[in-house]
C-alpha cells in the first residue's frame, strides 16, 4: 500500500504533457539515428519497425491504466489520453515511413500491397480504427457525442490494438517470442474488461 501511495503521489506531480514531449523527442532521436545509419543495415526498415513497435507498446501501456487502478489502486488515469494519442502519433509515423521512404510514394504499389499482403491489410485496418479515436480524444468531442456514445466509439480500441499486435506477429518472419508476448498481454488486458465491454454493448 505504501508503494501505491508513493506512485500515486508522484503521478500527481507529473503533468500529462510530459508524455507528448518525451514521445516527440524520442521520435526525433529515432529519425536522427536512421539518417546517420545507426538503425541497422536497412535504416528505413529499422526506423519503420522501431516506430511501429513503440506505437504498440504505448497502446499496451494505455490498456494497463484501468487494470492498474482497479486491481492495485495505482491511479494513472490522467495519462491515458496522452498515451493513446502518442501511440497513434507513432503508428502514423510508422505508416508515413512505410509509404514515403519504403514505398517511395508509389501510391499504386502501396495500394496493391495493402490488398495483397495480409499483414499490411491488418496494419492499415488497425490504423483506420485508431484515427477516429484520436480525433475524438478531447473534452469537446466527449460533450458533443455524449459520454455514452463516446465510450461506445472508443470500444474500437479493443479491436484496433489486437489487430496491431497481429500485424506485428505477421510482420516478423522468424516468429521470435516477443510479438507473441505483446499479443498475450493485449488479450490478457482485454480479458479484464470483458464485463465492462458486455455492459457497454448491452446498453
C-alpha positions in Angstrom: 0.0 0.0 0.0 2.9 2.3 0.8 4.3 1.9 -2.7 0.9 2.5 -4.3 0.6 5.8 -2.3 4.1 6.9 -3.4 3.4 6.1 -7.0 0.1 8.0 -6.9 1.7 10.9 -5.2 4.5 11.1 -7.8 2.0 10.8 -10.6 0.1 13.8 -9.3 3.2 15.9 -9.7 3.8 14.9 -13.4 1.7 16.7 -16.0 0.4 14.6 -18.9 2.1 16.9 -21.5 5.4 15.4 -20.4 4.4 12.2 -22.3 3.9 14.3 -25.5 7.3 15.9 -25.2 9.1 12.7 -24.5 7.3 10.9 -27.3 8.1 13.6 -29.8 11.7 13.9 -28.7 12.2 10.1 -28.9 10.8 10.0 -32.4 13.2 12.8 -33.4 16.0 10.8 -31.9 15.0 7.7 -34.0 14.9 9.8 -37.2 18.4 11.1 -36.4 19.6 7.6 -35.8 18.1 6.4 -39.1 19.6 9.4 -41.0 23.0 8.5 -39.6 22.9 4.8 -40.3 22.5 3.7 -36.7 19.4 1.5 -37.1 21.0 -1.5 -38.9 21.9 -2.3 -42.4 18.5 -1.1 -43.7 17.8 2.1 -41.7 14.4 2.7 -43.3 13.2 -0.7 -42.2 14.8 -0.2 -38.8 13.0 3.2 -38.4 9.7 1.7 -39.6 9.8 -1.1 -37.2 11.0 0.9 -34.2 8.2 3.4 -34.7 5.6 0.7 -35.0 6.9 -1.2 -32.0 6.8 1.9 -29.8 3.3 2.6 -31.0 2.2 -0.9 -30.0 4.0 -0.6 -26.6 2.2 2.7 -25.9 -1.2 1.1 -26.8 -0.5 -1.7 -24.4 0.6 0.8 -21.7 -2.8 2.6 -22.3 -4.6 -0.6 -21.8 -2.8 -1.2 -18.5 -4.1 2.0 -16.9 -7.6 0.7 -15.9 -6.4 -2.7 -14.5 -3.7 -1.0 -12.5 -6.3 1.3 -10.9 -8.9 -1.5 -10.4 -6.6 -4.2 -9.0 -3.6 -2.4 -7.5 -5.0 1.1 -6.7 -2.4 2.8 -8.9 -4.1 5.8 -10.5 -2.6 6.8 -13.8 -5.8 7.7 -15.5 -4.8 11.2 -16.3 -2.0 9.8 -18.6 -4.3 7.5 -20.6 -5.3 10.1 -23.2 -1.6 11.2 -23.7 -0.5 7.6 -24.0 -3.2 6.9 -26.6 -2.5 10.0 -28.7 1.2 9.5 -28.6 0.7 5.8 -29.7 -1.4 7.0 -32.7 1.3 9.5 -33.5 4.0 6.8 -33.6 1.7 4.5 -35.6 1.0 7.3 -38.1 4.8 7.9 -38.3 5.3 4.2 -38.9 2.8 4.4 -41.8 4.3 7.5 -43.2 7.8 6.0 -43.1 6.5 2.9 -45.0 4.7 4.9 -47.7 7.2 7.7 -48.1 10.6 6.1 -47.6 9.9 2.4 -48.1 7.4 2.6 -51.0 8.8 5.9 -52.3 5.4 7.4 -52.5 4.4 4.9 -55.2 0.7 5.0 -54.2 -0.5 2.4 -56.7 2.1 0.0 -55.4 1.3 0.8 -51.8 -2.4 0.2 -52.5 -1.6 -3.1 -54.2 0.4 -4.2 -51.1 -2.5 -3.3 -48.8 -4.7 -5.7 -50.7 -2.1 -8.3 -51.5 -0.2 -8.7 -48.2 -2.3 -9.7 -45.2 0.0 -8.1 -42.6 -0.3 -4.8 -44.4 -4.1 -5.1 -44.6 -4.3 -5.8 -40.9 -2.0 -2.9 -40.0 -4.0 -0.5 -42.2 -7.2 -1.7 -40.6 -5.8 -1.0 -37.1 -4.7 2.5 -38.1 -8.1 3.2 -39.7 -9.8 2.3 -36.4 -7.4 4.4 -34.4 -7.9 7.6 -36.4 -11.5 8.4 -35.2 -10.4 7.6 -31.6 -7.6 10.2 -31.9 -9.9 12.8 -33.5 -12.4 12.4 -30.7 -9.9 12.3 -27.8 -10.7 15.7 -26.4 -13.3 17.1 -24.0 -15.2 18.9 -26.7 -15.9 15.7 -28.6 -17.0 13.9 -25.4 -19.6 16.7 -24.9 -20.6 16.7 -28.5 -21.1 12.9 -28.7 -22.3 12.4 -25.2 -20.4 10.3 -22.7 -22.3 7.1 -23.6 -21.7 7.4 -27.4 -18.1 8.4 -26.8 -17.5 5.3 -24.7 -19.1 3.1 -27.3 -17.0 4.6 -30.1 -13.8 4.1 -28.1 -14.5 0.5 -27.8 -12.9 0.3 -31.2 -9.7 0.3 -29.1 -10.5 -3.3 -28.2 -10.4 -4.2 -31.9 -7.6 -1.9 -33.1 -5.0 -3.0 -30.5 -5.3 -6.8 -31.1 -5.1 -6.1 -34.8 -1.9 -4.1 -34.2 -0.4 -7.0 -32.2 -1.4 -9.4 -35.0 0.2 -7.1 -37.6 3.4 -7.3 -35.6 3.3 -11.1 -35.4 2.7 -11.5 -39.1 5.4 -8.9 -40.0 8.2 -10.7 -38.1 9.1 -13.6 -40.4 11.3 -15.6 -38.0 8.5 -15.6 -35.4 10.5 -14.8 -32.2 8.6 -14.9 -28.9 8.4 -11.1 -28.4 5.4 -10.4 -30.7 3.5 -13.2 -29.1 4.2 -11.7 -25.7 2.6 -8.5 -26.8 -0.4 -10.4 -28.1 -0.7 -12.3 -24.9 -0.5 -9.1 -22.9 -3.2 -7.4 -25.1 -5.6 -10.4 -24.8 -5.0 -10.6 -21.0 -5.7 -6.9 -20.5 -8.8 -7.1 -22.7 -10.0 -10.1 -20.7 -10.1 -7.9 -17.6 -12.5 -5.7 -19.4 -15.0 -8.3 -20.6 -17.7 -7.3 -18.0 -17.4 -3.6 -19.0 -17.4 -4.4 -22.7 -20.6 -6.5 -22.3 -22.3 -3.7 -20.3 -21.5 -1.1 -22.9 -22.7 -3.3 -25.8 -25.9 -4.2 -24.0 -26.6 -0.5 -23.0 
